[in-house]
Amino acid sequence: MIINFIGECVINLFLALRFLFSGHINWKNTLFQSAKIGYDSIPISLVISLVSGAVFSLQVSKQFVQSGADAYIGGLISVAIVREMAPVFASLAIAARAGTAIAAEVGNMKVTEQVDALKTLKVDPIEYLLLPRLIAGFTMVPLITILSILIGVLGGMVIAKFSVGLHHNLYYTSVWHSLRPYDIYVSLVKGAVFGVLITLICTTHGLLTSGGAKEVGQSTTKAAVYTAIAILLFDYLITWIYYS
């Protein structure tokens, strides 16, 4: 079952890339999907990043101050947020909000025979439904990741200031010396890969839906679970490739 689904995802991705490189792109639909996946997911992504950065800062600040390592607080928080927390948490939030909406929307189109109507009109569902979402996920998730990094690091700074009285200059200096452009690059790579995974898995689940409203709900649930697992697995894989 899972092997068959992975095969469907690979085939759909190949077909979408073929349409992409041949120039068959519906830019209007792509911009619309970018707004749905990117702009509409900003609030929940930033809230999660802010809270995660604040909680992580609260956990480590007092321990570092007690051990005399307060000069490393900002660096530790920023590295953790940039390398792991921002891309993973933001992507999981987007998958929970936009990914499930994609699966439900496409699944509803499939069971109400709207997908068959597209084929009747000689419109390929991969070109019309999947490709715009792939482009939107590939471009929007890294942008949201950048915002999540900024909010997470600022949230950590504020909590470090109020919890242990850490001066913001010391925090910024630690961030500046610990963070590398390479870390931000890897974070953006993760965001792009996660964006493709979210849209590919959720759209494929929608296209494979058959039956009625019950099956649409089941496909949406499976899409959420499969996407979360895929994000965590590829997070490990990318981290191993770039930091091993």
C-alpha positions as CSV (number, residue, x, y, z in Angstrom):
1,M,0.0,0.0,0.0
2,I,2.7,2.5,1.0
3,I,5.0,1.3,-1.8
4,N,2.2,1.8,-4.3
5,F,1.6,5.3,-2.9
6,I,5.3,6.2,-3.1
7,G,5.3,5.0,-6.7
8,E,2.3,7.2,-7.5
9,C,4.1,10.2,-5.9
10,V,7.2,9.6,-8.0
11,I,5.1,9.2,-11.2
12,N,3.2,12.4,-10.5
13,L,6.4,14.3,-9.7
14,F,7.9,13.2,-12.9
15,L,4.9,14.2,-14.9
16,A,4.7,17.6,-13.2
17,L,8.4,18.2,-13.9
18,R,7.8,17.3,-17.5
19,F,5.1,20.0,-17.7
20,L,7.3,22.4,-15.9
21,F,10.3,22.1,-18.2
22,S,8.0,22.2,-21.3
23,G,6.6,25.6,-20.1
24,H,3.0,24.4,-19.4
25,I,2.5,26.5,-16.3
26,N,-0.8,28.1,-15.2
27,W,0.6,31.2,-13.6
28,K,-2.7,32.5,-12.4
29,N,-3.5,29.3,-10.5
30,T,0.1,29.2,-9.3
31,L,-0.2,32.7,-7.7
32,F,-3.5,31.7,-6.2
33,Q,-2.0,28.6,-4.6
34,S,1.0,30.5,-3.4
35,A,-1.3,32.8,-1.5
36,K,-3.2,29.9,0.0
37,I,-0.1,27.9,1.0
38,G,2.2,30.8,1.9
39,Y,0.3,34.0,3.0
40,D,-2.6,32.1,4.7
41,S,-0.1,30.0,6.7
42,I,2.0,32.8,8.0
43,P,0.1,33.4,11.3
44,I,0.2,29.9,12.6
45,S,3.8,29.3,11.4
46,L,5.1,32.5,13.1
47,V,3.1,31.8,16.4
48,I,4.6,28.3,16.6
49,S,8.1,29.6,15.8
50,L,7.8,32.4,18.4
51,V,6.6,30.0,21.1
52,S,9.2,27.3,20.3
53,G,12.0,29.9,20.4
54,A,10.7,31.4,23.7
55,V,10.3,28.0,25.3
56,F,13.7,26.8,24.2
57,S,15.3,30.0,25.5
58,L,13.5,29.6,28.8
59,Q,14.9,26.1,29.2
60,V,18.5,26.8,28.4
61,S,19.1,30.4,29.6
62,K,19.1,29.8,33.4
63,Q,21.3,26.7,33.0
64,F,23.8,28.6,30.9
65,V,23.9,31.6,33.3
66,Q,24.5,29.3,36.3
67,S,27.4,27.7,34.5
68,G,28.9,31.0,33.4
69,A,28.2,30.4,29.8
70,D,25.8,33.2,29.2
71,A,27.8,34.4,26.2
72,Y,26.7,31.3,24.3
73,I,22.9,31.5,24.9
74,G,22.1,33.4,21.7
75,G,24.3,31.2,19.6
76,L,22.8,28.0,20.9
77,I,19.2,29.2,20.4
78,S,19.9,30.6,16.9
79,V,21.7,27.5,15.7
80,A,18.9,25.2,17.0
81,I,16.2,27.4,15.4
82,V,17.9,27.8,12.1
83,R,19.0,24.2,11.6
84,E,16.0,22.4,12.9
85,M,13.1,24.2,14.7
86,A,12.2,26.8,12.1
87,P,12.1,24.6,8.9
88,V,10.6,21.6,10.6
89,F,8.0,23.4,12.8
90,A,7.0,25.8,10.0
91,S,6.6,22.9,7.5
92,L,4.5,20.9,10.0
93,A,2.3,23.9,10.6
94,I,1.8,24.4,6.8
95,A,1.1,20.7,6.3
96,A,-1.5,20.8,9.1
97,R,-3.2,23.9,7.7
98,A,-2.6,24.0,3.9
99,G,-1.7,20.4,3.2
100,T,-4.9,19.0,4.7
101,A,-6.9,21.6,2.8
102,I,-5.2,20.5,-0.5
103,A,-6.0,16.9,0.2
104,A,-9.7,17.6,1.0
105,E,-10.1,20.0,-1.9
106,V,-8.6,17.7,-4.5
107,G,-10.3,14.6,-3.0
108,N,-13.7,16.3,-3.2
109,M,-13.0,17.2,-6.8
110,K,-12.2,13.6,-7.5
111,V,-15.3,12.0,-5.8
112,T,-17.6,14.6,-7.5
113,E,-16.0,13.8,-10.9
114,Q,-14.6,17.2,-11.4
115,V,-11.2,15.6,-12.2
116,D,-12.9,13.5,-14.8
117,A,-14.5,16.7,-16.3
118,L,-11.0,18.2,-16.6
119,K,-9.8,15.1,-18.5
120,T,-12.9,15.4,-20.8
121,L,-11.9,19.0,-21.5
122,K,-8.4,17.7,-22.3
123,V,-6.9,19.4,-19.3
124,D,-4.3,17.2,-17.5
125,P,-5.0,17.1,-13.7
126,I,-1.3,17.0,-13.0
127,E,-0.7,20.1,-15.0
128,Y,-3.7,21.9,-13.6
129,L,-3.9,20.7,-10.0
130,L,-0.4,19.4,-9.0
131,L,2.1,21.6,-10.8
132,P,0.9,25.0,-9.4
133,R,0.9,23.6,-5.9
134,L,4.4,22.2,-6.3
135,I,5.7,25.5,-7.5
136,A,3.9,27.3,-4.6
137,G,5.2,24.9,-2.0
138,F,8.8,25.0,-3.4
139,T,8.9,28.8,-3.2
140,M,6.6,29.8,-0.3
141,V,7.8,27.4,2.4
142,P,11.4,28.6,2.3
143,L,10.2,32.2,2.6
144,I,8.0,31.3,5.6
145,T,11.1,29.6,7.0
146,I,13.1,32.8,6.9
147,L,10.3,34.6,8.8
148,S,10.1,31.8,11.3
149,I,13.9,32.1,11.9
150,L,13.6,35.8,12.6
151,I,10.6,35.5,14.9
152,G,12.1,32.5,16.7
153,V,15.5,34.2,17.4
154,L,13.7,37.4,18.5
155,G,11.4,35.4,20.8
156,G,14.5,33.7,22.4
157,M,16.1,37.1,22.9
158,V,13.1,38.6,24.7
159,I,12.7,35.6,27.0
160,A,16.5,35.6,27.8
161,K,16.2,39.2,28.6
162,F,13.3,38.8,31.0
163,S,14.2,35.5,32.5
164,V,18.0,36.0,33.2
165,G,18.5,39.6,32.3
166,L,20.7,38.9,29.3
167,H,21.6,42.0,27.5
168,H,20.5,42.1,23.9
169,N,24.0,43.1,22.6
170,L,25.5,40.0,24.2
171,Y,22.7,37.9,22.6
172,Y,23.2,39.4,19.1
173,T,27.0,39.0,19.4
174,S,26.6,35.3,20.3
175,V,24.2,34.8,17.3
176,W,26.6,36.6,15.0
177,H,29.6,34.4,15.9
178,S,27.7,31.1,16.0
179,L,25.5,31.3,13.0
180,R,26.9,30.7,9.5
181,P,25.4,31.4,6.0
182,Y,25.8,27.7,5.4
183,D,23.2,27.0,8.2
184,I,20.7,29.3,6.6
185,Y,21.3,27.7,3.2
186,V,20.6,24.3,4.6
187,S,17.5,25.6,6.3
188,L,16.2,27.0,3.0
189,V,17.0,23.7,1.2
190,K,14.9,21.9,3.9
191,G,12.1,24.4,3.4
192,A,12.0,23.8,-0.4
193,V,12.1,20.0,0.0
194,F,9.4,20.1,2.6
195,G,7.3,22.3,0.5
196,V,7.5,19.9,-2.4
197,L,6.7,17.0,-0.1
198,I,3.6,18.7,1.4
199,T,2.1,19.5,-1.9
200,L,3.0,16.3,-3.7
201,I,1.8,13.9,-1.0
202,C,-1.4,15.8,-0.2
203,T,-2.4,16.3,-3.9
204,T,-1.6,12.7,-4.7
205,H,-3.8,11.5,-1.8
206,G,-6.6,13.7,-3.2
207,L,-6.2,12.3,-6.7
208,L,-6.3,8.8,-5.4
209,T,-9.6,9.3,-3.4
210,S,-12.6,7.3,-4.5
211,G,-16.0,6.9,-2.9
212,G,-17.7,9.7,-1.0
213,A,-17.4,12.1,1.9
214,K,-16.1,9.4,4.3
215,E,-13.2,8.6,1.9
216,V,-12.3,12.3,1.5
217,G,-11.9,12.5,5.3
218,Q,-9.8,9.3,5.3
219,S,-7.6,10.7,2.6
220,T,-7.2,13.9,4.4
221,T,-6.1,12.1,7.6
222,K,-3.7,9.9,5.7
223,A,-2.2,12.9,3.9
224,A,-1.5,14.7,7.2
225,V,0.1,11.6,8.7
226,Y,2.2,10.7,5.6
227,T,3.3,14.3,5.3
228,A,4.5,14.6,8.9
229,I,6.4,11.3,8.6
230,A,8.0,12.4,5.3
231,I,9.1,15.7,6.7
232,L,10.8,14.1,9.7
233,L,12.5,11.4,7.5
234,F,13.7,13.9,5.0
235,D,14.8,16.2,7.8
236,Y,17.1,13.5,9.1
237,L,18.3,12.7,5.5
238,I,19.2,16.3,4.7
239,T,20.8,16.8,8.0
240,W,22.9,13.7,7.5
241,I,23.9,14.8,4.0
242,Y,25.0,18.3,5.0
243,Y,26.3,17.8,8.5
244,S,27.6,14.3,8.7
